[in-house]
Amino acid sequence: MSSTPSAEPKHCITLSPSSSPPTRDGKSAPPSTLPAAKASKNHPTAPSNTTNASLFFVGTATTILEWQGIRLLTDPNFLHAGDHVHLGPGVTGTRVTNPAVDLEDLPNIDLILLSHYHADHFDAKVEASLRRDLPIVTTPHAKECLVEKKEATEQFTQVYDLDHWETSLITLPSADADKSNPMIRVTGMPGKHVPPGLLSQANDLLGAVPPTNGWMLELGASPSTGDFRSGYRIYISGDTLLIDELKEIPARYKDQKIDLMLIHLGGTTIPGPKLPLLMVTMDAEQGIGLMKLIGADVTIPIHFDDYDVFLSPLEDFKKAVERENLGEKVVYLDRGEEFKFRVK
């Protein structure tokens, strides 16, 4: 295991074992497991027979990480083909795919990681349905929307906000006082939905497109010496463009291996496919640029074809990966497939 230099955590969160469904009006006893994966994939060049963690791809930016008996859900969006989302003033998107599993059919979820408060990442049905005591790590803007701007009876009660480079340390319910305590360290990473310049300045004033985070997840433990030690590091890009601020990630994690990158692609355009004036998430070429910048051992593309505002299809990214001879660094997951890996 290895550690990275970081400031004192802003939040220390202890997860409690839960058998409750993620929804407040859900089944009294949720399923004990996720649906069987359509396919299980492993490291593209060094597969392991001793995996102890998995990432299940639901669709768009929604994934479920399972490790040490917990489930972490990212950017929950469970709308179906034909459903619409509001993405900004006068801007809507239509979903063109179905999720691999429905919200009501999820097993218990222990934590949600929400990159930003946008309807294609946290849809209205999810917002209305989730139980209010489900822990959520998210941006300061999203916390304001989920707590301060809601009626008292509708407020989420365990929302932890992180700005860029701030950290939360999460102790897992399987912690054993006589051994190293399994933990997850979550650090907010830079991200910008709107290109720098006048448009970004205008958006800061108008708030048309919400601020967004990427994340660095470090799965590891705290031994008796007390220092957190990382055994597997996952960078989630979030909805960002290839901006200069991202260069600080490899600088801060110099000589620290980034095992996996989940990269949000799609080349999302606004106001829409008929008038693609502004791109607000990475297309294939920017995705290749981020792969080279971060240097992750494995990259999994997500958020690439689920809405009609995505104009850079996965096929474009695949062609760019082959052109750059990066094929041995990428695993492609379809909705309902999983990636299995080992945390040291």
C-alpha positions in Angstrom: 0.0 0.0 0.0 1.0 3.6 -0.5 0.0 6.9 0.9 -0.3 10.4 -0.6 0.3 13.7 1.1 -3.0 15.4 2.0 -4.5 17.9 4.3 -6.5 17.0 7.4 -9.8 15.5 6.2 -12.8 17.9 6.2 -15.2 15.1 7.1 -14.7 11.8 8.9 -17.6 9.6 8.0 -18.4 6.2 9.6 -20.7 4.0 7.6 -23.2 1.9 9.6 -24.2 -1.5 8.4 -27.6 -1.2 6.6 -30.1 -3.6 5.2 -32.5 -0.8 4.2 -33.4 -0.2 0.6 -32.0 3.0 -0.9 -35.5 4.4 -1.5 -37.7 5.6 1.3 -40.8 3.9 -0.1 -39.1 0.8 -1.3 -39.4 -2.8 -0.5 -39.1 -3.8 3.2 -36.2 -6.1 2.3 -34.1 -5.1 -0.7 -32.4 -7.7 -2.9 -29.2 -9.0 -1.3 -27.1 -8.6 -4.4 -27.0 -6.8 -7.7 -28.2 -8.6 -10.8 -25.7 -11.0 -12.3 -23.4 -9.1 -14.5 -23.8 -9.7 -18.3 -20.0 -10.1 -18.4 -17.1 -9.7 -15.9 -13.9 -8.1 -17.2 -10.5 -7.9 -15.6 -7.2 -6.1 -16.1 -6.6 -6.1 -19.9 -3.0 -7.3 -19.7 -2.5 -8.7 -16.2 -5.8 -10.4 -15.1 -6.0 -11.6 -11.5 -7.7 -14.6 -10.0 -7.8 -13.0 -6.6 -10.0 -10.0 -7.2 -11.8 -8.6 -4.1 -13.7 -5.5 -5.6 -15.9 -4.8 -8.5 -17.4 -1.9 -10.5 -20.8 -2.4 -12.0 -21.8 -0.1 -14.9 -25.5 0.9 -14.7 -25.4 3.5 -17.5 -24.5 7.2 -18.2 -22.3 8.2 -15.2 -24.0 5.7 -12.8 -21.8 2.9 -11.4 -21.8 0.8 -8.3 -18.5 0.1 -6.5 -18.5 -3.0 -4.2 -15.7 -3.5 -1.7 -15.4 -4.8 1.8 -19.1 -5.4 2.1 -20.2 -1.8 1.1 -21.7 -0.4 -2.1 -20.9 3.1 -3.3 -23.2 4.5 -6.0 -22.0 7.3 -8.3 -24.2 9.9 -10.0 -27.5 8.1 -9.7 -29.6 8.4 -12.9 -32.2 5.7 -13.5 -34.5 7.3 -16.2 -35.5 5.2 -19.2 -35.4 5.8 -23.0 -37.8 8.6 -23.9 -37.5 10.4 -20.5 -36.4 14.0 -20.5 -34.1 16.0 -18.3 -33.7 19.7 -17.8 -30.0 20.7 -18.3 -30.2 24.5 -18.2 -32.3 27.5 -19.3 -34.1 26.3 -22.4 -32.0 23.1 -22.7 -33.3 19.6 -22.4 -32.0 16.2 -23.1 -33.8 12.9 -24.0 -32.5 9.6 -22.7 -32.0 7.0 -25.5 -31.0 4.0 -23.4 -32.3 2.1 -20.3 -30.3 1.6 -17.1 -29.0 -1.9 -16.4 -31.1 -2.1 -13.2 -34.0 0.0 -11.9 -33.7 2.2 -8.8 -36.4 0.2 -7.0 -34.5 -3.1 -7.6 -31.2 -2.0 -6.1 -29.7 -3.8 -3.0 -28.8 -1.6 -0.1 -26.5 1.3 -0.9 -24.2 2.7 1.7 -23.0 5.9 0.1 -23.6 8.1 -2.9 -20.9 10.1 -4.6 -22.5 12.9 -6.6 -20.3 14.9 -8.9 -22.7 17.8 -9.4 -26.4 18.7 -9.2 -27.5 18.1 -12.8 -30.6 16.1 -13.8 -28.7 13.6 -16.0 -26.6 12.7 -12.9 -29.3 13.0 -10.2 -32.7 12.9 -11.8 -35.9 14.1 -10.3 -37.2 10.6 -9.6 -34.0 9.7 -7.7 -34.2 12.9 -5.8 -37.8 12.3 -4.7 -37.3 8.6 -4.0 -34.1 8.3 -2.1 -34.3 7.8 1.7 -33.2 11.0 3.4 -30.6 9.6 5.7 -28.5 8.0 2.9 -25.0 9.5 3.1 -24.0 11.7 0.1 -20.6 13.2 -0.7 -20.9 16.0 -3.2 -20.1 19.6 -4.1 -21.0 22.6 -1.9 -23.5 23.8 -4.5 -25.3 20.4 -4.5 -25.4 20.3 -0.7 -27.1 23.7 -0.8 -29.7 22.3 -3.2 -30.2 19.1 -1.2 -30.4 20.7 2.3 -30.7 24.5 2.5 -33.1 24.9 -0.4 -35.5 22.1 0.7 -38.4 22.1 3.1 -37.4 20.6 6.4 -39.3 17.3 5.8 -37.5 16.9 2.4 -33.9 17.7 3.4 -31.2 15.1 3.1 -29.7 14.7 6.5 -26.2 13.3 5.8 -24.7 15.4 3.0 -21.0 16.1 3.1 -19.6 18.8 0.8 -16.1 18.8 -0.7 -14.5 21.5 -2.8 -11.5 20.8 -5.0 -8.7 19.2 -3.1 -10.7 18.8 0.1 -10.9 15.3 1.6 -13.3 13.0 3.4 -12.2 9.9 5.2 -14.8 7.1 5.3 -14.5 4.3 7.8 -16.3 1.1 6.6 -18.7 -0.9 8.8 -16.5 -4.0 8.6 -13.7 -2.3 10.5 -12.0 -4.6 13.1 -10.3 -2.8 16.0 -7.7 -5.6 16.1 -6.7 -5.2 12.5 -6.1 -2.5 9.9 -9.4 -0.6 9.6 -10.6 -0.6 5.9 -11.3 3.0 4.8 -12.0 5.0 1.7 -10.4 8.4 1.2 -12.4 10.7 -1.2 -10.8 13.9 -2.5 -12.5 16.5 -4.7 -10.7 16.9 -8.0 -10.9 19.9 -10.4 -13.6 20.0 -13.0 -15.2 22.6 -15.3 -18.3 22.1 -17.3 -17.9 25.4 -19.2 -14.8 26.5 -21.1 -12.6 29.1 -19.4 -13.1 32.7 -20.5 -16.2 35.0 -20.9 -18.6 32.1 -21.1 -17.3 30.7 -17.8 -17.5 34.1 -16.2 -21.1 34.6 -17.4 -22.0 31.2 -16.1 -20.6 32.0 -12.7 -22.9 34.9 -12.5 -26.0 33.2 -14.0 -25.6 29.8 -12.5 -26.9 28.2 -15.7 -24.6 25.1 -15.5 -23.8 23.9 -12.0 -20.2 23.6 -10.7 -18.8 20.1 -10.8 -16.2 17.9 -9.1 -14.1 15.0 -10.2 -13.0 12.5 -7.5 -10.0 10.6 -6.3 -11.1 7.5 -4.5 -8.4 5.7 -2.5 -9.4 2.3 -1.2 -7.2 1.3 1.7 -6.8 1.0 5.4 -5.5 2.7 8.5 -3.1 0.5 10.4 -2.3 0.7 14.1 0.2 3.5 13.3 -2.7 5.7 12.3 -1.7 6.8 8.8 -4.1 6.0 5.9 -2.5 3.7 3.4 -4.0 3.4 -0.1 -4.2 0.0 -1.8 -6.1 1.0 -5.0 -6.6 4.5 -6.4 -9.6 5.4 -8.7 -9.8 8.8 -10.5 -13.3 9.7 -11.7 -13.1 12.7 -14.1 -16.6 13.9 -13.6 -18.2 16.2 -16.3 -15.2 18.3 -17.2 -13.4 19.5 -20.2 -9.6 19.1 -20.6 -8.7 22.2 -18.6 -5.3 23.4 -17.3 -6.3 22.7 -13.6 -6.2 19.0 -14.3 -2.5 19.2 -14.7 -2.2 19.5 -10.9 -3.5 15.9 -10.5 -0.4 14.1 -11.8 1.7 16.7 -10.0 0.0 16.1 -6.6 0.1 12.3 -7.1 3.6 12.1 -8.5 5.0 8.6 -7.9 1.6 7.4 -6.7 0.0 4.9 -9.0 -3.5 5.7 -10.3 -4.9 2.3 -10.9 -8.2 3.1 -12.6 -9.7 6.1 -14.3 -13.4 6.4 -15.1 -13.6 9.0 -17.8 -16.8 11.0 -18.6 -17.0 11.4 -22.4 -19.8 12.0 -24.9 -18.9 15.5 -26.1 -22.1 16.8 -24.5 -23.3 19.8 -26.4 -25.7 22.6 -25.6 -28.3 23.8 -26.3 -28.7 20.5 -28.2 -27.9 18.2 -31.1 -29.6 20.5 -33.7 -27.7 23.5 -32.5 -24.4 22.3 -31.0 -22.9 25.6 -30.0 -21.0 24.7 -26.8 -19.3 21.4 -25.7 -19.4 20.9 -22.0 -17.9 17.4 -21.5 -14.9 15.8 -23.2 -15.1 14.4 -26.7 -12.9 11.6 -27.9 -9.8 13.7 -28.6 -9.9 15.4 -25.2 -10.4 12.0 -23.6 -7.2 10.8 -25.2 -5.5 13.9 -23.9 -6.7 13.2 -20.3 -5.5 9.6 -20.6 -2.0 10.8 -21.5 -2.1 13.4 -18.7 -3.2 11.1 -15.9 -1.4 8.0 -16.9 -3.8 5.6 -15.2 -3.1 1.9 -15.4 -6.6 1.2 -16.8 -9.2 3.6 -18.2 -13.0 2.8 -18.4 -15.1 5.2 -20.5 -18.6 6.0 -19.2 -21.1 8.8 -19.9 -20.9 8.5 -23.7 -24.2 7.6 -25.4 -27.2 7.7 -23.0 -28.6 11.1 -24.0 -29.2 12.8 -27.3 -27.0 15.7 -26.4 -23.9 13.4 -26.6 -22.4 14.0 -30.0 -19.0 12.2 -29.6 -19.9 8.5 -29.7 -17.8 5.8 -28.1 -16.7 4.5 -31.5 -14.8 7.8 -32.0 -12.9 7.2 -28.7 -12.2 3.6 -29.7 -10.7 4.7 -33.0 -8.6 7.4 -31.2 -7.4 4.8 -28.6 -6.2 2.4 -31.4 -4.6 5.3 -33.3 -2.6 6.2 -30.2 -1.7 2.5 -29.4 -3.5 2.8 -26.0 -5.7 -0.3 -26.4 -4.0 -2.2 -23.6 -4.9 0.6 -21.2 -8.7 0.5 -21.8 -11.6 -1.7 -20.7 -15.0 -1.1 -22.3 -18.1 -1.9 -20.3 -21.6 -2.2 -21.7 -24.5 -1.4 -19.3 -24.8 -4.4 -17.0 -21.2 -5.5 -17.2 -18.6 -5.3 -14.4 -14.9 -4.7 -13.9 -13.3 -6.8 -11.2 -10.0 -5.8 -9.5 -7.9 -6.4 -6.5 -7.3 -3.9 -3.6 -4.0 -4.6 -1.9 
